[in-house]
Amino acid sequence: MRQSKRPSASSTISQTASPTVSPPRQNLGVYGMGRFGRFYAELLSRYASVKAFSRNPDSPLPAGVRRVDEAGLCDQPVIILCVAISGMREVLQRLAPGLKPGTLIMDTCSVKSLPAQWMDELLPPEVKILATHPMFGPDSARGGLEGLPMILHPVRLGAPELAQWRLFFEQMGLSVQLMEPELHDRQAAFTQGLTHYLGRVLAELELEPSRIASLGYRKLLEIIEQTCNDSWQLFYDLQQYNPYTREMRDRLAASLSRVKTRLDQHQRA
Ligand SMILES: NC(=O)c1ccc[n+]([C@@H]2O[C@H](COP(=O)([O-])OP(=O)(O)OC[C@H]3O[C@@H](n4cnc5c(N)ncnc54)[C@H](OP(=O)(O)O)[C@@H]3O)[C@@H](O)[C@H]2O)c1
């Protein structure tokens, strides 16, 4: 499906057309066809013209998305990186020499402080940078995009262009919030890091659906469903590259231990 019922989000970026002529669709390049890259490229192709690059030339592309090589990707005015957080530095170093002045690079990493720093450090000064975290994926967006959070942080982007991108994502139905990377990571260590950690822990318990499942139990099974379809690499990266997840894991372990101690003491009394 290439055409959304919503007004074309691209019209907010390219505003040169007369009212009687449809404005040209925004050209976007997506780097990385992993689980999120494929999902996001398909989603964006409803609003823009999308070309995609994967290191694997045989990786399947979503309908409506055209394959390009790395040089072809560098020709796009906007490049969206859907790359494993642990692969970001390598990809930025490889892309940097081929980028044209004025190109906009957006990342989509689920942690923000380090990727924002890396982009600023490794991309040439004449390239624009918008750090983003689409806080949804193939599982959480199954019911639609309406109201799902989209975090933006302009690393190198003027206010007018930032406002246009904000509108672009809002027209997709997303709830856009501007947030400093440090604050994002501090909050995401719990909202996302804890959820994914508990999802993996619950999966280890090999919980089964049950006919007498309470609502609470069904919600626990939903956490597994929403977190464990993602790659292990994404899980490791979320836990390793967010500077606040170690504290989250320590607090969780201490909390489990306090509740167990309290129960043991009660049973001994
Ligand atoms: N999953 C989600 O729901 C979700 C939501 C929001 C944001 N994100 C973010 O999206 C990004 C991708 O996540 P994912 O779920 O798609 O992970 P994934 O399924 O593990 O895919 C990782 C992707 O990164 C590429 N990659 C890894 N190392 C690379 C390297 N050294 N050089 C070039 N490419 C490399 C892979 O390319 P190949 O296919 O060529 O190996 C693949 O496209 C991450 O930054 C993640 O934080 C994910």
The ligand as an SDF file (V2000), in Angstrom:
LIG
                    3D

 48 52  0  0  0  0  0  0  0  0999 V2000
   13.2790   -3.8960   16.8050 N   0  0  0  0  0  0  0  0  0  0  0  0
   12.6140   -2.8280   17.1460 C   0  0  0  0  0  0  0  0  0  0  0  0
   11.4430   -2.9260   17.4960 O   0  0  0  0  0  0  0  0  0  0  0  0
   13.2630   -1.4670   17.1200 C   0  0  0  0  0  0  0  0  0  0  0  0
   12.4660   -0.3480   17.4300 C   0  0  0  0  0  0  0  0  0  0  0  0
   13.0490    0.9300   17.3650 C   0  0  0  0  0  0  0  0  0  0  0  0
   14.3750    1.0770   17.0170 C   0  0  0  0  0  0  0  0  0  0  0  0
   15.1300   -0.0270   16.7250 N   0  0  0  0  0  0  0  0  0  0  0  0
   16.5410    0.1780   16.3600 C   0  0  0  0  0  0  0  0  0  0  0  0
   16.6880   -0.2470   15.0100 O   0  0  0  0  0  0  0  0  0  0  0  0
   18.0430   -0.7110   14.7940 C   0  0  0  0  0  0  0  0  0  0  0  0
   17.9900   -2.1100   14.1560 C   0  0  0  0  0  0  0  0  0  0  0  0
   17.3140   -2.9920   15.0420 O   0  0  0  0  0  0  0  0  0  0  0  0
   16.7150   -4.3930   14.5280 P   0  0  0  0  0  0  0  0  0  0  0  0
   15.6540   -4.7940   15.4730 O   0  0  0  0  0  0  0  0  0  0  0  0
   16.4270   -4.3240   13.0760 O   0  0  0  0  0  0  0  0  0  0  0  0
   17.9700   -5.3320   14.7540 O   0  0  0  0  0  0  0  0  0  0  0  0
   18.4130   -6.6300   13.9250 P   0  0  0  0  0  0  0  0  0  0  0  0
   17.2240   -7.3690   13.4360 O   0  0  0  0  0  0  0  0  0  0  0  0
   19.3990   -7.3050   14.7900 O   0  0  0  0  0  0  0  0  0  0  0  0
   19.1260   -6.0160   12.6320 O   0  0  0  0  0  0  0  0  0  0  0  0
   20.3350   -5.3160   12.7570 C   0  0  0  0  0  0  0  0  0  0  0  0
   20.6170   -4.5640   11.4870 C   0  0  0  0  0  0  0  0  0  0  0  0
   21.8610   -3.8710   11.6280 O   0  0  0  0  0  0  0  0  0  0  0  0
   22.6840   -4.1700   10.5050 C   0  0  0  0  0  0  0  0  0  0  0  0
   24.0680   -4.2410   10.9750 N   0  0  0  0  0  0  0  0  0  0  0  0
   24.5210   -4.7940   12.1050 C   0  0  0  0  0  0  0  0  0  0  0  0
   25.8380   -4.6240   12.2190 N   0  0  0  0  0  0  0  0  0  0  0  0
   26.2230   -3.9620   11.1190 C   0  0  0  0  0  0  0  0  0  0  0  0
   27.4730   -3.5230   10.6530 C   0  0  0  0  0  0  0  0  0  0  0  0
   28.5930   -3.7020   11.3680 N   0  0  0  0  0  0  0  0  0  0  0  0
   27.5170   -2.8920    9.4670 N   0  0  0  0  0  0  0  0  0  0  0  0
   26.3850   -2.7210    8.7480 C   0  0  0  0  0  0  0  0  0  0  0  0
   25.1700   -3.1150    9.1440 N   0  0  0  0  0  0  0  0  0  0  0  0
   25.0940   -3.7230   10.3350 C   0  0  0  0  0  0  0  0  0  0  0  0
   22.1990   -5.5200    9.9910 C   0  0  0  0  0  0  0  0  0  0  0  0
   22.4950   -5.6080    8.6450 O   0  0  0  0  0  0  0  0  0  0  0  0
   22.5180   -7.0120    7.8770 P   0  0  0  0  0  0  0  0  0  0  0  0
   21.0950   -7.3630    7.6630 O   0  0  0  0  0  0  0  0  0  0  0  0
   23.2380   -6.6670    6.6410 O   0  0  0  0  0  0  0  0  0  0  0  0
   23.2590   -7.9790    8.7360 O   0  0  0  0  0  0  0  0  0  0  0  0
   20.7110   -5.4220   10.2690 C   0  0  0  0  0  0  0  0  0  0  0  0
   20.0860   -4.7050    9.2130 O   0  0  0  0  0  0  0  0  0  0  0  0
   18.7140   -0.7160   16.1690 C   0  0  0  0  0  0  0  0  0  0  0  0
   19.5000    0.4490   16.2960 O   0  0  0  0  0  0  0  0  0  0  0  0
   17.5410   -0.6630   17.1400 C   0  0  0  0  0  0  0  0  0  0  0  0
   17.8880   -0.0580   18.3630 O   0  0  0  0  0  0  0  0  0  0  0  0
   14.6040   -1.2890   16.7720 C   0  0  0  0  0  0  0  0  0  0  0  0
  1  2  1  0
  2  3  2  0
  2  4  1  0
  4  5  1  0
  4 48  2  0
  5  6  2  0
  6  7  1  0
  7  8  2  0
  8  9  1  0
  8 48  1  0
  9 10  1  0
  9 46  1  0
 10 11  1  0
 11 12  1  0
 11 44  1  0
 12 13  1  0
 13 14  1  0
 14 15  2  0
 14 16  1  0
 14 17  1  0
 17 18  1  0
 18 19  2  0
 18 20  1  0
 18 21  1  0
 21 22  1  0
 22 23  1  0
 23 24  1  0
 23 42  1  0
 24 25  1  0
 25 26  1  0
 25 36  1  0
 26 27  1  0
 26 35  1  0
 27 28  2  0
 28 29  1  0
 29 30  1  0
 29 35  2  0
 30 31  1  0
 30 32  2  0
 32 33  1  0
 33 34  2  0
 34 35  1  0
 36 37  1  0
 36 42  1  0
 37 38  1  0
 38 39  2  0
 38 40  1  0
 38 41  1  0
 42 43  1  0
 44 45  1  0
 44 46  1  0
 46 47  1  0
M  CHG  2   8   1  16  -1
M  END
$$$$
